[in-house]
Amino acid sequence: MQNEIHPYYQDTDVVPFIHDQGIAVQAWYPLGGRGRNDELLSDPVLASIAQTHDASISQVILRWDLQRSVIVIPGSSNPAHIEEDTELYQFALTEEEMAAIAALNRNEKHDWY
Ligand SMILES: NC(=O)c1ccc[n+]([C@@H]2O[C@H](COP(=O)([O-])OP(=O)(O)OC[C@H]3O[C@@H](n4cnc5c(N)ncnc54)[C@H](OP(=O)(O)O)[C@@H]3O)[C@@H](O)[C@H]2O)c1
């Protein structure tokens, strides 16, 4: 199942419900969506977590998805970003960091379908 999922739209009810049915969940717009993610990719909470792990904000967002068992296929036309977006296993977010990202949820959908 694919649905819009990023820190500003976390789908907190739907993700565990779908997982409970034994169905995999994939994030649509994992980085907030092309042309719509300036604020997300400069969020100060995410920037602080990224700095702690010597990672980028994109990597923190994608790692947060993986730690809640959400599949990510970020879009990029930049080879450096594509490489960066695959390097998600050299750090792990703590429970406190996962909670800090959970608190960023705004139910702010970036697209309607
Ligand atoms: N089912 C559907 O109808 C549907 C529709 C739309 C999207 N989707 C899904 O959504 C995903 C991709 O959508 P999307 O590309 O619009 O959104 P996205 O993955 O949320 O965001 C892509 C944007 O993030 C930037 N980005 C990627 N990696 C970055 C990095 N490391 N640092 C900074 N910026 C970075 C990209 O810019 P650069 O190119 O400069 O890296 C691009 O502007 C796919 O899984 C796709 O299947 C599905």
PDBQT file of the ligand as one rigid body, heavy atoms in Angstrom, charges set to zero:
ROOT
HETATM    1  N1  LIG A 201       1.531   6.680  -6.958  1.00  0.00    +0.000 N 
HETATM    2  C1  LIG A 201       1.628   7.927  -7.408  1.00  0.00    +0.000 C 
HETATM    3  O1  LIG A 201       0.763   8.433  -8.127  1.00  0.00    +0.000 OA
HETATM    4  C2  LIG A 201       2.796   8.763  -7.005  1.00  0.00    +0.000 A 
HETATM    5  C3  LIG A 201       2.819  10.103  -7.304  1.00  0.00    +0.000 A 
HETATM    6  C4  LIG A 201       3.888  10.870  -6.908  1.00  0.00    +0.000 A 
HETATM    7  C5  LIG A 201       4.928  10.269  -6.221  1.00  0.00    +0.000 A 
HETATM    8  N2  LIG A 201       4.892   8.955  -5.942  1.00  0.00    +0.000 N 
HETATM    9  C6  LIG A 201       6.001   8.314  -5.228  1.00  0.00    +0.000 C 
HETATM   10  O2  LIG A 201       6.761   9.230  -4.433  1.00  0.00    +0.000 OA
HETATM   11  C7  LIG A 201       8.151   8.954  -4.543  1.00  0.00    +0.000 C 
HETATM   12  C8  LIG A 201       8.944  10.094  -5.141  1.00  0.00    +0.000 C 
HETATM   13  O3  LIG A 201       8.156  11.252  -5.310  1.00  0.00    +0.000 OA
HETATM   14  P1  LIG A 201       8.799  12.686  -5.445  1.00  0.00    +0.000 P 
HETATM   15  O4  LIG A 201      10.103  12.557  -6.164  1.00  0.00    +0.000 OA
HETATM   16  O5  LIG A 201       7.806  13.633  -5.973  1.00  0.00    +0.000 OA
HETATM   17  O6  LIG A 201       8.988  13.132  -3.930  1.00  0.00    +0.000 OA
HETATM   18  P2  LIG A 201      10.092  12.939  -2.778  1.00  0.00    +0.000 P 
HETATM   19  O7  LIG A 201      10.886  11.683  -2.948  1.00  0.00    +0.000 OA
HETATM   20  O8  LIG A 201       9.372  13.164  -1.498  1.00  0.00    +0.000 OA
HETATM   21  O9  LIG A 201      11.024  14.224  -2.979  1.00  0.00    +0.000 OA
HETATM   22  C9  LIG A 201      11.864  14.375  -4.083  1.00  0.00    +0.000 C 
HETATM   23  C10 LIG A 201      12.527  15.717  -3.908  1.00  0.00    +0.000 C 
HETATM   24  O10 LIG A 201      13.497  15.619  -2.863  1.00  0.00    +0.000 OA
HETATM   25  C11 LIG A 201      14.753  16.048  -3.354  1.00  0.00    +0.000 C 
HETATM   26  N3  LIG A 201      15.792  15.207  -2.745  1.00  0.00    +0.000 N 
HETATM   27  C12 LIG A 201      15.948  13.850  -2.874  1.00  0.00    +0.000 A 
HETATM   28  N4  LIG A 201      17.010  13.449  -2.154  1.00  0.00    +0.000 NA
HETATM   29  C13 LIG A 201      17.550  14.567  -1.588  1.00  0.00    +0.000 A 
HETATM   30  C14 LIG A 201      18.676  14.786  -0.762  1.00  0.00    +0.000 A 
HETATM   31  N5  LIG A 201      19.454  13.787  -0.352  1.00  0.00    +0.000 N 
HETATM   32  N6  LIG A 201      18.938  16.072  -0.365  1.00  0.00    +0.000 NA
HETATM   33  C15 LIG A 201      18.138  17.092  -0.763  1.00  0.00    +0.000 A 
HETATM   34  N7  LIG A 201      17.044  16.939  -1.558  1.00  0.00    +0.000 NA
HETATM   35  C16 LIG A 201      16.762  15.677  -1.972  1.00  0.00    +0.000 A 
HETATM   36  C17 LIG A 201      14.712  15.882  -4.837  1.00  0.00    +0.000 C 
HETATM   37  O11 LIG A 201      15.541  16.855  -5.447  1.00  0.00    +0.000 OA
HETATM   38  P3  LIG A 201      16.792  16.423  -6.387  1.00  0.00    +0.000 P 
HETATM   39  O12 LIG A 201      16.234  15.858  -7.651  1.00  0.00    +0.000 OA
HETATM   40  O13 LIG A 201      17.524  17.708  -6.574  1.00  0.00    +0.000 OA
HETATM   41  O14 LIG A 201      17.579  15.406  -5.604  1.00  0.00    +0.000 OA
HETATM   42  C18 LIG A 201      13.236  16.183  -5.152  1.00  0.00    +0.000 C 
HETATM   43  O15 LIG A 201      13.015  17.570  -5.293  1.00  0.00    +0.000 OA
HETATM   44  C19 LIG A 201       8.225   7.693  -5.343  1.00  0.00    +0.000 C 
HETATM   45  O16 LIG A 201       8.171   6.646  -4.404  1.00  0.00    +0.000 OA
HETATM   46  C20 LIG A 201       6.967   7.727  -6.185  1.00  0.00    +0.000 C 
HETATM   47  O17 LIG A 201       6.562   6.453  -6.600  1.00  0.00    +0.000 OA
HETATM   48  C21 LIG A 201       3.839   8.200  -6.324  1.00  0.00    +0.000 A 
ENDROOT
TORSDOF 0
